[in-house]
């Protein structure tokens, strides 16, 4: 990762916006996260470095596949 980007919990900090460095950092995370046996595994790996607002949907999908309730509903 570029030394101009500081990863944090749920966010990345940059002293000054540089779209090329940001795209390069994202590409590095994607490259290190794949290949994987399926998209869900690759997405989970990426999500450890780059959390996104819909990451819970993978958990829902896995639970449904095994006949379990959503972990996010009471």
SEFIZA-3560 file (N, C-alpha, C; in Angstrom, 3 decimals):
REM SEFIZA-3560
<numar><xx>0.849</xx><yy>-1.171</yy><zz>0.000</zz><atom>N</atom></numar>
<numar><xx>0.000</xx><yy>0.000</yy><zz>0.000</zz><atom>CA</atom></numar>
<numar><xx>0.892</xx><yy>1.229</yy><zz>0.000</zz><atom>C</atom></numar>
<numar><xx>0.427</xx><yy>2.250</yy><zz>-0.660</zz><atom>N</atom></numar>
<numar><xx>1.166</xx><yy>3.503</yy><zz>-0.739</zz><atom>CA</atom></numar>
<numar><xx>1.355</xx><yy>4.096</yy><zz>0.653</zz><atom>C</atom></numar>
<numar><xx>2.472</xx><yy>4.748</yy><zz>0.874</zz><atom>N</atom></numar>
<numar><xx>2.689</xx><yy>5.367</yy><zz>2.186</zz><atom>CA</atom></numar>
<numar><xx>1.904</xx><yy>6.669</yy><zz>2.331</zz><atom>C</atom></numar>
<numar><xx>1.165</xx><yy>7.070</yy><zz>1.298</zz><atom>N</atom></numar>
<numar><xx>0.316</xx><yy>8.259</yy><zz>1.398</zz><atom>CA</atom></numar>
<numar><xx>-1.105</xx><yy>7.902</yy><zz>1.812</zz><atom>C</atom></numar>
<numar><xx>-1.398</xx><yy>6.594</yy><zz>1.957</zz><atom>N</atom></numar>
<numar><xx>-2.720</xx><yy>6.143</yy><zz>2.383</zz><atom>CA</atom></numar>
<numar><xx>-2.561</xx><yy>5.406</yy><zz>3.709</zz><atom>C</atom></numar>
<numar><xx>-3.374</xx><yy>5.802</yy><zz>4.680</zz><atom>N</atom></numar>
<numar><xx>-3.360</xx><yy>5.154</yy><zz>5.978</zz><atom>CA</atom></numar>
<numar><xx>-4.688</xx><yy>4.434</yy><zz>6.172</zz><atom>C</atom></numar>
<numar><xx>-4.663</xx><yy>3.088</yy><zz>6.148</zz><atom>N</atom></numar>
<numar><xx>-5.924</xx><yy>2.365</yy><zz>6.360</zz><atom>CA</atom></numar>
<numar><xx>-6.360</xx><yy>2.477</yy><zz>7.813</zz><atom>C</atom></numar>
<numar><xx>-7.648</xx><yy>2.669</yy><zz>8.011</zz><atom>N</atom></numar>
<numar><xx>-8.225</xx><yy>2.709</yy><zz>9.346</zz><atom>CA</atom></numar>
<numar><xx>-9.406</xx><yy>1.755</yy><zz>9.415</zz><atom>C</atom></numar>
<numar><xx>-10.081</xx><yy>1.727</yy><zz>10.518</zz><atom>N</atom></numar>
<numar><xx>-11.234</xx><yy>0.853</yy><zz>10.680</zz><atom>CA</atom></numar>
<numar><xx>-12.425</xx><yy>1.440</yy><zz>9.928</zz><atom>C</atom></numar>
<numar><xx>-12.691</xx><yy>0.883</yy><zz>8.763</zz><atom>N</atom></numar>
<numar><xx>-13.829</xx><yy>1.337</yy><zz>7.963</zz><atom>CA</atom></numar>
<numar><xx>-13.560</xx><yy>2.550</yy><zz>7.100</zz><atom>C</atom></numar>
<numar><xx>-12.299</xx><yy>3.009</yy><zz>7.063</zz><atom>N</atom></numar>
<numar><xx>-11.987</xx><yy>4.155</yy><zz>6.220</zz><atom>CA</atom></numar>
<numar><xx>-10.507</xx><yy>4.169</yy><zz>5.876</zz><atom>C</atom></numar>
<numar><xx>-10.179</xx><yy>4.890</yy><zz>4.835</zz><atom>N</atom></numar>
<numar><xx>-8.779</xx><yy>5.115</yy><zz>4.460</zz><atom>CA</atom></numar>
<numar><xx>-8.538</xx><yy>6.609</yy><zz>4.509</zz><atom>C</atom></numar>
<numar><xx>-7.415</xx><yy>7.000</yy><zz>5.055</zz><atom>N</atom></numar>
<numar><xx>-7.084</xx><yy>8.421</yy><zz>5.169</zz><atom>CA</atom></numar>
<numar><xx>-5.968</xx><yy>8.772</yy><zz>4.192</zz><atom>C</atom></numar>
<numar><xx>-6.133</xx><yy>9.919</yy><zz>3.550</zz><atom>N</atom></numar>
<numar><xx>-5.109</xx><yy>10.465</yy><zz>2.650</zz><atom>CA</atom></numar>
<numar><xx>-4.927</xx><yy>11.926</yy><zz>3.013</zz><atom>C</atom></numar>
<numar><xx>-3.684</xx><yy>12.351</yy><zz>3.098</zz><atom>N</atom></numar>
<numar><xx>-3.436</xx><yy>13.755</yy><zz>3.406</zz><atom>CA</atom></numar>
<numar><xx>-3.959</xx><yy>14.642</yy><zz>2.281</zz><atom>C</atom></numar>
<numar><xx>-3.789</xx><yy>14.176</yy><zz>1.071</zz><atom>N</atom></numar>
<numar><xx>-4.252</xx><yy>14.918</yy><zz>-0.098</zz><atom>CA</atom></numar>
<numar><xx>-4.828</xx><yy>13.906</yy><zz>-1.080</zz><atom>C</atom></numar>
<numar><xx>-5.985</xx><yy>14.202</yy><zz>-1.638</zz><atom>N</atom></numar>
<numar><xx>-6.641</xx><yy>13.293</yy><zz>-2.569</zz><atom>CA</atom></numar>
<numar><xx>-5.784</xx><yy>13.084</yy><zz>-3.819</zz><atom>C</atom></numar>
<numar><xx>-5.535</xx><yy>11.818</yy><zz>-4.100</zz><atom>N</atom></numar>
<numar><xx>-4.818</xx><yy>11.458</yy><zz>-5.313</zz><atom>CA</atom></numar>
<numar><xx>-5.530</xx><yy>10.230</yy><zz>-5.885</zz><atom>C</atom></numar>
<numar><xx>-6.371</xx><yy>10.432</yy><zz>-6.899</zz><atom>N</atom></numar>
<numar><xx>-7.160</xx><yy>9.308</yy><zz>-7.409</zz><atom>CA</atom></numar>
<numar><xx>-6.310</xx><yy>8.166</yy><zz>-7.950</zz><atom>C</atom></numar>
<numar><xx>-5.174</xx><yy>8.454</yy><zz>-8.551</zz><atom>N</atom></numar>
<numar><xx>-4.322</xx><yy>7.393</yy><zz>-9.079</zz><atom>CA</atom></numar>
<numar><xx>-3.774</xx><yy>6.507</yy><zz>-7.953</zz><atom>C</atom></numar>
<numar><xx>-3.341</xx><yy>7.120</yy><zz>-6.857</zz><atom>N</atom></numar>
<numar><xx>-2.834</xx><yy>6.335</yy><zz>-5.731</zz><atom>CA</atom></numar>
<numar><xx>-3.951</xx><yy>5.546</yy><zz>-5.055</zz><atom>C</atom></numar>
<numar><xx>-5.138</xx><yy>6.129</yy><zz>-4.997</zz><atom>N</atom></numar>
<numar><xx>-6.268</xx><yy>5.425</yy><zz>-4.404</zz><atom>CA</atom></numar>
<numar><xx>-6.618</xx><yy>4.184</yy><zz>-5.231</zz><atom>C</atom></numar>
<numar><xx>-6.720</xx><yy>4.346</yy><zz>-6.542</zz><atom>N</atom></numar>
<numar><xx>-7.039</xx><yy>3.215</yy><zz>-7.420</zz><atom>CA</atom></numar>
<numar><xx>-5.945</xx><yy>2.149</yy><zz>-7.330</zz><atom>C</atom></numar>
<numar><xx>-4.694</xx><yy>2.565</yy><zz>-7.272</zz><atom>N</atom></numar>
<numar><xx>-3.590</xx><yy>1.611</yy><zz>-7.152</zz><atom>CA</atom></numar>
<numar><xx>-3.686</xx><yy>0.836</yy><zz>-5.833</zz><atom>C</atom></numar>
<numar><xx>-4.071</xx><yy>1.502</yy><zz>-4.748</zz><atom>N</atom></numar>
<numar><xx>-4.208</xx><yy>0.836</yy><zz>-3.451</zz><atom>CA</atom></numar>
<numar><xx>-5.360</xx><yy>-0.167</yy><zz>-3.480</zz><atom>C</atom></numar>
<numar><xx>-6.474</xx><yy>0.211</yy><zz>-4.075</zz><atom>N</atom></numar>
<numar><xx>-7.603</xx><yy>-0.712</yy><zz>-4.198</zz><atom>CA</atom></numar>
<numar><xx>-7.196</xx><yy>-1.915</yy><zz>-5.050</zz><atom>C</atom></numar>
<numar><xx>-6.505</xx><yy>-1.667</yy><zz>-6.147</zz><atom>N</atom></numar>
<numar><xx>-6.064</xx><yy>-2.753</yy><zz>-7.018</zz><atom>CA</atom></numar>
<numar><xx>-5.132</xx><yy>-3.708</yy><zz>-6.283</zz><atom>C</atom></numar>
<numar><xx>-4.274</xx><yy>-3.177</yy><zz>-5.439</zz><atom>N</atom></numar>
<numar><xx>-3.369</xx><yy>-4.015</yy><zz>-4.656</zz><atom>CA</atom></numar>
<numar><xx>-4.151</xx><yy>-4.941</yy><zz>-3.722</zz><atom>C</atom></numar>
<numar><xx>-5.160</xx><yy>-4.400</yy><zz>-3.066</zz><atom>N</atom></numar>
<numar><xx>-5.992</xx><yy>-5.212</yy><zz>-2.175</zz><atom>CA</atom></numar>
<numar><xx>-6.705</xx><yy>-6.307</yy><zz>-2.975</zz><atom>C</atom></numar>
<numar><xx>-7.251</xx><yy>-5.944</yy><zz>-4.122</zz><atom>N</atom></numar>
<numar><xx>-7.955</xx><yy>-6.920</yy><zz>-4.965</zz><atom>CA</atom></numar>
<numar><xx>-6.990</xx><yy>-8.005</yy><zz>-5.442</zz><atom>C</atom></numar>
<numar><xx>-5.823</xx><yy>-7.612</yy><zz>-5.892</zz><atom>N</atom></numar>
<numar><xx>-4.837</xx><yy>-8.582</yy><zz>-6.370</zz><atom>CA</atom></numar>
<numar><xx>-4.411</xx><yy>-9.549</yy><zz>-5.260</zz><atom>C</atom></numar>
<numar><xx>-4.230</xx><yy>-9.035</yy><zz>-4.048</zz><atom>N</atom></numar>
<numar><xx>-3.812</xx><yy>-9.891</yy><zz>-2.934</zz><atom>CA</atom></numar>
<numar><xx>-4.952</xx><yy>-10.778</yy><zz>-2.428</zz><atom>C</atom></numar>
<numar><xx>-6.188</xx><yy>-10.427</yy><zz>-2.764</zz><atom>N</atom></numar>
<numar><xx>-7.351</xx><yy>-11.175</yy><zz>-2.288</zz><atom>CA</atom></numar>
<numar><xx>-7.786</xx><yy>-12.282</yy><zz>-3.234</zz><atom>C</atom></numar>
<numar><xx>-7.239</xx><yy>-12.320</yy><zz>-4.412</zz><atom>N</atom></numar>
<numar><xx>-7.658</xx><yy>-13.322</yy><zz>-5.387</zz><atom>CA</atom></numar>
<numar><xx>-6.431</xx><yy>-13.972</yy><zz>-6.016</zz><atom>C</atom></numar>
<numar><xx>-6.566</xx><yy>-15.165</yy><zz>-6.555</zz><atom>N</atom></numar>
<numar><xx>-7.829</xx><yy>-15.862</yy><zz>-6.789</zz><atom>CA</atom></numar>
<numar><xx>-8.345</xx><yy>-16.525</yy><zz>-5.524</zz><atom>C</atom></numar>
<numar><xx>-9.599</xx><yy>-16.918</yy><zz>-5.598</zz><atom>N</atom></numar>
<numar><xx>-10.246</xx><yy>-17.660</yy><zz>-4.522</zz><atom>CA</atom></numar>
<numar><xx>-11.162</xx><yy>-18.699</yy><zz>-5.132</zz><atom>C</atom></numar>
<numar><xx>-11.678</xx><yy>-19.587</yy><zz>-4.317</zz><atom>N</atom></numar>
<numar><xx>-12.530</xx><yy>-20.642</yy><zz>-4.849</zz><atom>CA</atom></numar>
<numar><xx>-13.857</xx><yy>-20.138</yy><zz>-5.412</zz><atom>C</atom></numar>
<numar><xx>-14.336</xx><yy>-18.994</yy><zz>-4.904</zz><atom>N</atom></numar>
<numar><xx>-15.568</xx><yy>-18.408</yy><zz>-5.443</zz><atom>CA</atom></numar>
<numar><xx>-15.595</xx><yy>-16.924</yy><zz>-5.076</zz><atom>C</atom></numar>
<numar><xx>-16.573</xx><yy>-16.225</yy><zz>-5.642</zz><atom>N</atom></numar>
<numar><xx>-16.660</xx><yy>-14.781</yy><zz>-5.446</zz><atom>CA</atom></numar>
<numar><xx>-16.866</xx><yy>-14.433</yy><zz>-3.972</zz><atom>C</atom></numar>
<numar><xx>-17.640</xx><yy>-15.220</yy><zz>-3.249</zz><atom>N</atom></numar>
<numar><xx>-17.888</xx><yy>-14.924</yy><zz>-1.840</zz><atom>CA</atom></numar>
<numar><xx>-16.615</xx><yy>-14.889</yy><zz>-1.019</zz><atom>C</atom></numar>
<numar><xx>-15.716</xx><yy>-15.817</yy><zz>-1.288</zz><atom>N</atom></numar>
<numar><xx>-14.439</xx><yy>-15.854</yy><zz>-0.562</zz><atom>CA</atom></numar>
<numar><xx>-13.600</xx><yy>-14.634</yy><zz>-0.911</zz><atom>C</atom></numar>
<numar><xx>-13.513</xx><yy>-14.315</yy><zz>-2.202</zz><atom>N</atom></numar>
<numar><xx>-12.736</xx><yy>-13.145</yy><zz>-2.630</zz><atom>CA</atom></numar>
<numar><xx>-13.334</xx><yy>-11.874</yy><zz>-2.030</zz><atom>C</atom></numar>
<numar><xx>-14.659</xx><yy>-11.747</yy><zz>-2.066</zz><atom>N</atom></numar>
<numar><xx>-15.318</xx><yy>-10.562</yy><zz>-1.504</zz><atom>CA</atom></numar>
<numar><xx>-15.071</xx><yy>-10.445</yy><zz>-0.003</zz><atom>C</atom></numar>
<numar><xx>-15.104</xx><yy>-11.579</yy><zz>0.704</zz><atom>N</atom></numar>
<numar><xx>-14.839</xx><yy>-11.546</yy><zz>2.148</zz><atom>CA</atom></numar>
<numar><xx>-13.412</xx><yy>-11.093</yy><zz>2.430</zz><atom>C</atom></numar>
<numar><xx>-12.478</xx><yy>-11.557</yy><zz>1.615</zz><atom>N</atom></numar>
<numar><xx>-11.081</xx><yy>-11.135</yy><zz>1.792</zz><atom>CA</atom></numar>
<numar><xx>-10.936</xx><yy>-9.640</yy><zz>1.547</zz><atom>C</atom></numar>
<numar><xx>-11.529</xx><yy>-9.171</yy><zz>0.479</zz><atom>N</atom></numar>
<numar><xx>-11.472</xx><yy>-7.730</yy><zz>0.170</zz><atom>CA</atom></numar>
<numar><xx>-12.121</xx><yy>-6.942</yy><zz>1.304</zz><atom>C</atom></numar>
<numar><xx>-13.252</xx><yy>-7.457</yy><zz>1.802</zz><atom>N</atom></numar>
<numar><xx>-13.987</xx><yy>-6.765</yy><zz>2.858</zz><atom>CA</atom></numar>
<numar><xx>-13.225</xx><yy>-6.618</yy><zz>4.159</zz><atom>C</atom></numar>
<numar><xx>-12.225</xx><yy>-7.440</yy><zz>4.374</zz><atom>N</atom></numar>
<numar><xx>-11.408</xx><yy>-7.281</yy><zz>5.586</zz><atom>CA</atom></numar>
<numar><xx>-10.543</xx><yy>-6.033</yy><zz>5.511</zz><atom>C</atom></numar>
<numar><xx>-10.189</xx><yy>-5.646</yy><zz>4.297</zz><atom>N</atom></numar>
<numar><xx>-9.368</xx><yy>-4.449</yy><zz>4.110</zz><atom>CA</atom></numar>
<numar><xx>-10.197</xx><yy>-3.232</yy><zz>3.729</zz><atom>C</atom></numar>
<numar><xx>-11.273</xx><yy>-3.472</yy><zz>2.997</zz><atom>N</atom></numar>
<numar><xx>-12.116</xx><yy>-2.383</yy><zz>2.522</zz><atom>CA</atom></numar>
<numar><xx>-13.562</xx><yy>-2.703</yy><zz>2.886</zz><atom>C</atom></numar>
<numar><xx>-13.990</xx><yy>-2.376</yy><zz>4.100</zz><atom>N</atom></numar>
<numar><xx>-15.381</xx><yy>-2.637</yy><zz>4.470</zz><atom>CA</atom></numar>
<numar><xx>-16.337</xx><yy>-1.854</yy><zz>3.571</zz><atom>C</atom></numar>
<numar><xx>-17.472</xx><yy>-2.458</yy><zz>3.295</zz><atom>N</atom></numar>
<numar><xx>-18.469</xx><yy>-1.757</yy><zz>2.492</zz><atom>CA</atom></numar>
<numar><xx>-19.836</xx><yy>-1.946</yy><zz>3.104</zz><atom>C</atom></numar>
<numar><xx>-20.765</xx><yy>-1.104</yy><zz>2.729</zz><atom>N</atom></numar>
<numar><xx>-22.043</xx><yy>-1.042</yy><zz>3.412</zz><atom>CA</atom></numar>
<numar><xx>-22.912</xx><yy>-2.280</yy><zz>3.258</zz><atom>C</atom></numar>
<numar><xx>-22.652</xx><yy>-3.140</yy><zz>2.289</zz><atom>N</atom></numar>
<numar><xx>-23.494</xx><yy>-4.311</yy><zz>2.080</zz><atom>CA</atom></numar>
<numar><xx>-22.797</xx><yy>-5.619</yy><zz>2.439</zz><atom>C</atom></numar>
<numar><xx>-21.745</xx><yy>-5.584</yy><zz>3.247</zz><atom>N</atom></numar>
<numar><xx>-21.016</xx><yy>-6.808</yy><zz>3.554</zz><atom>CA</atom></numar>
<numar><xx>-21.864</xx><yy>-7.824</yy><zz>4.310</zz><atom>C</atom></numar>
<numar><xx>-22.895</xx><yy>-7.374</yy><zz>5.001</zz><atom>N</atom></numar>
<numar><xx>-23.770</xx><yy>-8.287</yy><zz>5.732</zz><atom>CA</atom></numar>
<numar><xx>-24.535</xx><yy>-9.228</yy><zz>4.802</zz><atom>C</atom></numar>
<numar><xx>-24.713</xx><yy>-8.857</yy><zz>3.547</zz><atom>N</atom></numar>
<numar><xx>-25.492</xx><yy>-9.685</yy><zz>2.632</zz><atom>CA</atom></numar>
<numar><xx>-24.837</xx><yy>-11.037</yy><zz>2.385</zz><atom>C</atom></numar>
<numar><xx>-23.518</xx><yy>-11.118</yy><zz>2.450</zz><atom>N</atom></numar>
<numar><xx>-22.843</xx><yy>-12.401</yy><zz>2.288</zz><atom>CA</atom></numar>
<numar><xx>-23.232</xx><yy>-13.330</yy><zz>3.427</zz><atom>C</atom></numar>
<numar><xx>-23.262</xx><yy>-12.817</yy><zz>4.666</zz><atom>N</atom></numar>
<numar><xx>-23.675</xx><yy>-13.629</yy><zz>5.807</zz><atom>CA</atom></numar>
<numar><xx>-25.102</xx><yy>-14.132</yy><zz>5.628</zz><atom>C</atom></numar>
<numar><xx>-25.988</xx><yy>-13.269</yy><zz>5.141</zz><atom>N</atom></numar>
<numar><xx>-27.372</xx><yy>-13.673</yy><zz>4.888</zz><atom>CA</atom></numar>
<numar><xx>-27.432</xx><yy>-14.802</yy><zz>3.865</zz><atom>C</atom></numar>
<numar><xx>-26.657</xx><yy>-14.667</yy><zz>2.789</zz><atom>N</atom></numar>
<numar><xx>-26.647</xx><yy>-15.678</yy><zz>1.732</zz><atom>CA</atom></numar>
<numar><xx>-26.154</xx><yy>-17.024</yy><zz>2.281</zz><atom>C</atom></numar>
<numar><xx>-25.084</xx><yy>-17.005</yy><zz>3.045</zz><atom>N</atom></numar>
<numar><xx>-24.545</xx><yy>-18.240</yy><zz>3.610</zz><atom>CA</atom></numar>
<numar><xx>-25.567</xx><yy>-18.880</yy><zz>4.546</zz><atom>C</atom></numar>
<numar><xx>-26.187</xx><yy>-18.091</yy><zz>5.399</zz><atom>N</atom></numar>
<numar><xx>-27.183</xx><yy>-18.639</yy><zz>6.320</zz><atom>CA</atom></numar>
<numar><xx>-28.374</xx><yy>-19.233</yy><zz>5.578</zz><atom>C</atom></numar>
<numar><xx>-28.882</xx><yy>-18.546</yy><zz>4.560</zz><atom>N</atom></numar>
<numar><xx>-30.013</xx><yy>-19.067</yy><zz>3.783</zz><atom>CA</atom></numar>
<numar><xx>-29.657</xx><yy>-20.404</yy><zz>3.132</zz><atom>C</atom></numar>
<numar><xx>-28.437</xx><yy>-20.497</yy><zz>2.607</zz><atom>N</atom></numar>
<numar><xx>-28.004</xx><yy>-21.725</yy><zz>1.960</zz><atom>CA</atom></numar>
<numar><xx>-28.049</xx><yy>-22.904</yy><zz>2.929</zz><atom>C</atom></numar>
<numar><xx>-27.855</xx><yy>-22.630</yy><zz>4.218</zz><atom>N</atom></numar>
<numar><xx>-27.835</xx><yy>-23.693</yy><zz>5.215</zz><atom>CA</atom></numar>
<numar><xx>-29.123</xx><yy>-23.744</yy><zz>6.043</zz><atom>C</atom></numar>
<numar><xx>-30.147</xx><yy>-23.011</yy><zz>5.582</zz><atom>N</atom></numar>
<numar><xx>-31.439</xx><yy>-23.044</yy><zz>6.264</zz><atom>CA</atom></numar>
<numar><xx>-31.461</xx><yy>-22.346</yy><zz>7.603</zz><atom>C</atom></numar>
<numar><xx>-30.585</xx><yy>-21.370</yy><zz>7.788</zz><atom>N</atom></numar>
<numar><xx>-30.504</xx><yy>-20.639</yy><zz>9.054</zz><atom>CA</atom></numar>
<numar><xx>-31.085</xx><yy>-19.238</yy><zz>8.895</zz><atom>C</atom></numar>
<numar><xx>-31.560</xx><yy>-18.638</yy><zz>9.984</zz><atom>N</atom></numar>
<numar><xx>-32.076</xx><yy>-17.271</yy><zz>9.900</zz><atom>CA</atom></numar>
<numar><xx>-30.938</xx><yy>-16.271</yy><zz>9.710</zz><atom>C</atom></numar>
<numar><xx>-31.307</xx><yy>-15.099</yy><zz>9.274</zz><atom>N</atom></numar>
<numar><xx>-30.324</xx><yy>-14.017</yy><zz>9.118</zz><atom>CA</atom></numar>
<numar><xx>-29.736</xx><yy>-13.659</yy><zz>10.469</zz><atom>C</atom></numar>
<numar><xx>-28.420</xx><yy>-13.471</yy><zz>10.543</zz><atom>N</atom></numar>
<numar><xx>-27.829</xx><yy>-13.071</yy><zz>11.820</zz><atom>CA</atom></numar>
<numar><xx>-28.131</xx><yy>-11.618</yy><zz>12.166</zz><atom>C</atom></numar>
<numar><xx>-28.731</xx><yy>-10.884</yy><zz>11.260</zz><atom>N</atom></numar>
<numar><xx>-28.938</xx><yy>-9.443</yy><zz>11.451</zz><atom>CA</atom></numar>
<numar><xx>-30.381</xx><yy>-9.102</yy><zz>11.810</zz><atom>C</atom></numar>
<numar><xx>-31.248</xx><yy>-10.103</yy><zz>11.894</zz><atom>N</atom></numar>
<numar><xx>-32.640</xx><yy>-9.834</yy><zz>12.256</zz><atom>CA</atom></numar>
<numar><xx>-32.922</xx><yy>-10.438</yy><zz>13.618</zz><atom>C</atom></numar>
<numar><xx>-33.741</xx><yy>-9.754</yy><zz>14.415</zz><atom>N</atom></numar>
<numar><xx>-34.046</xx><yy>-10.257</yy><zz>15.766</zz><atom>CA</atom></numar>
<numar><xx>-34.815</xx><yy>-11.565</yy><zz>15.735</zz><atom>C</atom></numar>
//
